Amino acid sequence: GVEPLMQKIQSEIRRVDASILAAVRQQSNSGTKAKEELAAATNAVQELMYKIREIKTKAEQSETMVQEICRDIKKLDCAKRHITTTITALHRLTMLVSAVEQLQVMASKRQYKEAAAQLEAVNQLCSHFEAYRDVPKISELREKLKNIKKILKSHVYSDFTSLGTGKETEDEDLLQQLSDACLVVDALEPSVREELVKNFCSKELISYKQIFDGAELAKLDKTERRYAWIKRRLRSNEDTWKIFPPSWHVDYLLCIQFCKITRTQLVDILNNLKEKPDVATLLLALQRTLEFEEELAEKFSGGTTTARNKELESDDENEGTEHNKIVSDIRKKYEKKLGVPNDEAEQDKEKQKDLSVPGAGV
């Protein structure tokens, strides 16, 4: 009947109410839990942000510390370099002071060979102090070195005046000393060597100028005697002049100076002729001159081209227009007619007369 059905419906209603109540309670609990979880998540995020800020702060502090460490390392490295440079400079300064003192002793004793090597070392040490020229101690050392160089130069020039004093053979000790002196000259300024060689060549040619500037030999037909004189001079002094380094080209420079003097004297002779010169005499002088030029070219063909070109350029610049005209005229007119005068007897007579003049013989 109806009663059982009603009971069944009420039972179902109670079950549904219980389910609804359970669902409401569950929903209520879920909302509370969600709020709690949200609050927990918010706290976790805040804590994470705090930790991130803390890490960032520590990173900035670490970066600052690293920069300070690097800056200190750079300072230490710079200080190390300065200390190393200072120690090196002081060491070199000590060496320079000692070397200058030793050089002074060597210069006073004329120990040229040792002084040359010492001077090279001193010059090398001085190059390290170019930036300290204004330092009083360096200025004092440079001035002292300058005075020592002057002393060495004076001693070398003085010793070279003993060379070629008319002796048949030079003293071996003197030659060795002068050979060592050349090493010192090479260690000094290039101008010292140039001046020394120039003075030496001028001294060697003093007798030549005296002999061939006199009335007996200051003639055009005596031109051959001039070339014989210089060739004899080169032969007789060949061993003695070995004291000079080959790079100095002393014999070459001597011949250059000889040629300049000879040219000047021959031009004067031609200008002072009262009458027209004999054609045969001109031809003979020209022939001997050309032969002498060929001998010089052959002798010095293996030398330094640059140095010789410089000498030749200087020679050309100083050459007078009058001399050029004389030489060119003779070359044009008589180059194809070179010959020896027929009057050989007269020439023999003149040669015998030449031999009576001191220093003019072959």
FENMO-V427215 format. One record per residue. RES is the residue in three letters. D_CENTER is the distance of its C-alpha to the mean C-alpha in Angstrom with 1 decimal. Layout:
res;d_center
RES;D_CENTER
RES;D_CENTER
This chain:
res;d_center
GLY;138.1
VAL;136.2
GLU;135.7
PRO;133.5
LEU;131.4
MET;131.0
GLN;129.8
LYS;127.4
ILE;126.0
GLN;125.7
SER;124.0
GLU;121.5
ILE;121.1
ARG;120.4
ARG;117.8
VAL;116.1
ASP;116.1
ALA;114.6
SER;111.9
ILE;111.2
LEU;111.1
ALA;108.8
ALA;106.5
VAL;106.6
ARG;105.8
GLN;103.0
GLN;101.5
SER;101.8
ASN;100.0
SER;97.2
GLY;96.5
THR;96.2
LYS;93.9
ALA;91.7
LYS;91.4
GLU;90.5
GLU;87.9
LEU;86.4
ALA;86.2
ALA;84.6
ALA;82.1
THR;81.3
ASN;80.8
ALA;78.5
VAL;76.4
GLN;76.1
GLU;75.1
LEU;72.6
MET;71.1
TYR;71.0
LYS;69.1
ILE;66.7
ARG;66.1
GLU;65.6
ILE;63.2
LYS;61.2
THR;61.1
LYS;59.9
ALA;57.3
GLU;56.0
GLN;56.1
SER;54.2
GLU;51.6
THR;51.2
MET;50.9
VAL;48.2
GLN;46.2
GLU;46.5
ILE;45.5
CYS;42.4
ARG;41.6
ASP;42.0
ILE;39.8
LYS;37.0
LYS;37.4
LEU;37.4
ASP;34.3
CYS;32.5
ALA;33.7
LYS;32.6
ARG;29.0
HIS;29.1
ILE;30.6
THR;28.1
THR;25.2
THR;27.0
ILE;27.8
THR;24.2
ALA;23.0
LEU;25.9
HIS;25.1
ARG;21.5
LEU;22.9
THR;25.4
MET;22.9
LEU;20.8
VAL;24.1
SER;25.1
ALA;21.9
VAL;21.9
GLU;25.6
GLN;25.1
LEU;22.4
GLN;24.9
VAL;27.6
MET;25.5
ALA;24.6
SER;28.3
LYS;29.3
ARG;26.8
GLN;25.7
TYR;22.6
LYS;21.9
GLU;22.2
ALA;20.4
ALA;17.3
ALA;17.2
GLN;18.3
LEU;15.7
GLU;12.9
ALA;15.0
VAL;15.6
ASN;12.1
GLN;11.7
LEU;15.1
CYS;14.5
SER;11.9
HIS;15.0
PHE;17.1
GLU;15.4
ALA;18.4
TYR;20.8
ARG;20.0
ASP;23.7
VAL;25.2
PRO;27.1
LYS;26.2
ILE;22.4
SER;22.8
GLU;24.9
LEU;22.4
ARG;19.5
GLU;22.0
LYS;23.1
LEU;19.7
LYS;19.3
ASN;22.7
ILE;21.9
LYS;18.9
LYS;21.4
ILE;23.9
LEU;21.7
LYS;20.9
SER;24.6
HIS;25.7
VAL;23.5
TYR;24.7
SER;28.2
ASP;28.2
PHE;27.1
THR;30.1
SER;32.2
LEU;31.0
GLY;33.3
THR;36.3
GLY;38.8
LYS;39.3
GLU;40.0
THR;37.9
GLU;35.2
ASP;35.5
GLU;33.8
ASP;32.8
LEU;31.2
LEU;29.3
GLN;28.0
GLN;27.0
LEU;25.2
SER;23.4
ASP;22.3
ALA;21.4
CYS;18.9
LEU;17.0
VAL;17.0
VAL;15.8
ASP;12.7
ALA;12.1
LEU;12.7
GLU;11.3
PRO;11.1
SER;14.3
VAL;16.1
ARG;15.8
GLU;16.9
GLU;19.7
LEU;20.8
VAL;21.1
LYS;22.8
ASN;25.3
PHE;26.0
CYS;26.8
SER;28.9
LYS;30.8
GLU;31.4
LEU;32.9
ILE;35.1
SER;38.0
TYR;37.6
LYS;38.0
GLN;41.0
ILE;42.7
PHE;42.5
ASP;43.0
GLY;46.4
ALA;49.7
GLU;50.2
LEU;47.0
ALA;46.0
LYS;47.8
LEU;47.0
ASP;48.8
LYS;46.6
THR;43.5
GLU;43.6
ARG;43.5
ARG;40.1
TYR;38.5
ALA;40.4
TRP;39.0
ILE;35.3
LYS;36.0
ARG;37.9
ARG;35.1
LEU;32.6
ARG;35.1
SER;36.1
ASN;32.7
GLU;31.1
ASP;31.3
THR;30.3
TRP;27.1
LYS;26.0
ILE;24.5
PHE;21.5
PRO;18.8
PRO;19.5
SER;16.0
TRP;17.1
HIS;20.1
VAL;22.3
ASP;25.5
TYR;24.3
LEU;23.2
LEU;26.5
CYS;28.5
ILE;26.9
GLN;28.0
PHE;31.3
CYS;31.9
LYS;31.3
ILE;33.7
THR;36.2
ARG;36.2
THR;36.9
GLN;39.7
LEU;41.2
VAL;41.3
ASP;43.0
ILE;45.4
LEU;46.3
ASN;46.7
ASN;48.9
LEU;51.2
LYS;54.8
GLU;56.0
LYS;54.6
PRO;52.6
ASP;54.4
VAL;53.4
ALA;53.3
THR;51.0
LEU;48.6
LEU;48.7
LEU;48.0
ALA;45.1
LEU;43.6
GLN;44.3
ARG;42.6
THR;39.6
LEU;39.2
GLU;39.6
PHE;37.0
GLU;34.6
GLU;35.3
GLU;34.7
LEU;31.3
ALA;30.4
GLU;31.5
LYS;29.8
PHE;26.3
SER;26.6
GLY;24.2
GLY;21.3
THR;18.1
THR;19.6
THR;16.9
ALA;16.9
ARG;20.7
ASN;21.3
LYS;19.5
GLU;21.8
LEU;24.7
GLU;24.2
SER;24.1
ASP;27.1
ASP;28.9
GLU;28.5
ASN;29.9
GLU;32.7
GLY;36.1
THR;38.6
GLU;41.3
HIS;39.6
ASN;38.8
LYS;42.5
ILE;43.6
VAL;41.5
SER;42.3
ASP;46.0
ILE;46.1
ARG;44.4
LYS;46.7
LYS;49.8
TYR;49.4
GLU;46.8
LYS;49.7
LYS;51.7
LEU;49.5
GLY;51.7
VAL;52.6
PRO;55.3
ASN;58.8
ASP;59.6
GLU;58.1
ALA;60.3
GLU;59.0
GLN;55.4
ASP;56.3
LYS;57.8
GLU;54.7
LYS;52.5
GLN;54.8
LYS;54.5
ASP;50.7
LEU;50.8
SER;52.5
VAL;49.5
PRO;47.2
GLY;43.8
ALA;44.7
GLY;46.0
VAL;44.4
